[in-house]
Amino acid sequence: MNHAVLIGIAGGTGSGKTLVVKTLMERLGSDRVLMIQQDAYYKDLSHLKLEDRTAQNFDHPDAFDEELLIGHVEELLAGNPIERPIYDYSHHLRTDKTQRQGGQEILIVEGLLVLHSRRLRELMDIKVYVDADADIRLIRRLRRDLQERGRSTESILNQYEKSVRPMHLQFVEPTKRYADIIIPEGGKNYVAIDLLQTKIESILSQGVPKSSGPP
């Protein structure tokens, strides 16, 4: 790999980040794109009891193993494969299983706070923030956690009120200022995705080196 493009896609819970990534993968070719989800890099909490793990604030920057995530991104950009962690959302812990990944020319790191880390931002060619109204994001999170993560309605709303919303206002929303592109309405904003796709293909064709500093 002579040059891998790294795109960071951030935004609040339920904003449509994953749909943007999936749309790009469909357009650019899934064999060319690797998505790395920040959620897979929650810190290992296996030493805590389930009730203590459940009480953790998973929307704070300190909840993520930043060193491991950045290390893996750097390895992928260097053309080396990684063993990506597999996270169990229903039990709030990192499993002992991993998934071997690597070899793609387009890397997308997606998550709430991928634009919060200056070190991670400095590795990115394109920084994207996906935006959506708060009520829409809450509805989407409720549906996702009920259907995919085995949560109860009460636990979802309790977590949203106590940590998700305040952490969004304190840490997630402010990272919008670092974005090169802001995409309202997520994966349904095809004009913005068209522009993003064009920029990615332009960087690949030109082999432009990464910038040496933050925006």
Buried (B, 14 or more C-beta within 10 A) or exposed (E): EEBBBBBBBBBBBBBBBBBBBBBBBEBBEEEBBBBBBBBBBBBBBEEBEEEEBBEBBBBBBEBBBBEBBBEBBBBBBEEEEBEBBEBBBEBBBBEEEEEEBBBBBBBBBBBBBBBBBEEBBBBBBBBBBBBBEBEBBBEBBBEBBEEEBEBEEEEBBEBBEEBBBBBBEEBBBEBBEBBBBBBBBBBBBEEBBEEBBEBBBEBBEEEEEBEEEEE
